[in-house]
Every structure is written in C-alpha cells, then in structure tokens.
Amino acid sequence: MKINKTILALGATTAFLTSCLGPQTYFSEVFNTLYDTYFPTQDAQDRLNMNYRVDAEIVQDTNVYTFEVDFFGTGLKLVQISPATVNGVETTRTLTVIYDYAEEGMFASRTYANNPTVTDKVFEAFDDNSFDLFNEAVSVAEATLTEEIKGIINNQATNLVIGGQPADQDVKVYTLPVAQFVDLASFEDVAGFVPTELTVKVTFTASTTAAMFEIDAASTDKSYSATVELSNPDGLVASNFLLTAEQKATYEGYAA
C-alpha cells in the first residue's frame, strides 16, 4: 500500500514538537474558544445581546479612528473618535451613543476637540437603519468566517504551520500566515481594497479569555491597520452604562 509521505512528515513533525516543547495549545483551540465567546448574538428582535467589551483602533492611510463598544445585553454603548473638519479647521469628533432597548431608542451626544465645552445631545427612536453599523460588522464576520475558513483553521496542517504555544503559558501569541490559506481579495470588505500584503497577529490571555487582533494590510498605494481587543466576557453590568432619568431629560427629543 502506498504511504502518503506528506502525512508521514506532518506526523513526525507533530511528534517532534510534542516531545521537545511539551504540551502545546494550537491556534485552532484558541479560535474555537474565541468564536464561542465573542461571535455576535441577537435577540428575537435582531438586536445584539452579547456581553463583553470591544476596543478598536483603525488607521486608514493617515486617518485614525477609535472605537469603544460595551455590549451589556439590554443595550450597548458606543464611543467613536474620528477625524472631522469644522469651519475649515481639522479636529476630531467624539460621538457617544447609548442604545437603550427598554427606551426603544438611542441617546447620542457629540463634541469636537476644538470646542469641548459645547455638547450636542439628542434622543432618537430606533428605526430600520439604527443598527446598520453593527449589522454590517456581523455580515463581514459571517462572510469572513465561512465554514470553509473554519475548516482550514481546524486543520492539523494549519496548526503545524502556525505553530503551538506552551499550554501552561497564560499569554499566547500566534502569527497567522493568512495568504497561505485564503484569497486576500476576501479582505476587501474589511480594508476597503484588495491587499497585496497582509499580516495578522493574535494575542490570547487564557486567564481572562481576552484577545487582541493586530491586522496590517497594504497595497501599492493604500494601507490599513487595525487593533481590536475583546475583553470582559459576561462581566458588564447594564446599570453602569444606562442613563439615569435626570440624565435622559437633558437629551433633546426625549420624553419620559
């Protein structure tokens, strides 16, 4: 019977790594843990109802955007800082939006760095477009993490290419050779262009189930980088984010 030399080589490599490095945690195990912990979930009304925090910084060419999102089950809080131009002056805008499911609406406030004493506050009832930003993010996640991609990640050969990390090491770091496994054109929805170069590094802290993804993409004339941190699963308390009755009354358009 003909023996597949590639399978023999992979088996020998696995045995070598296990004997020399001790018990290893491969990326597939970490991926499945993160997928089960952080993949977006929705309630019967298609509203996001998970519980954890996301911190992100995205750099597109020279523009920097930062996001803080706290999902707390009965709503969410978004803080976005982005470039802005006001009356010809370049500055940054801070947008804070609290999605309050019980109130069926959003409490939004806006300030500019060059005029921080002025804050615009408004309440808006939910409409068909209120969750577009998050629905788009879910769609990108679903389109990126297809069954095919999950199958590749959970493949023994992929584990060997990425390499393991000591099982007893709390912080584990993996560098993913993405281009070896997927068509970089699939990242156009994320980066806004088809990258010719792409690196992804994942840092996982086992004791807290926290993760950090560092993505760098480039083409001949465009660049994109993102750092996304996921943390505090099932640890957020809604009362720490929802507004009091007195605070809600300061928002234009809100009626108790």
Disulfide bonds with the S-S distance in Angstrom:
none
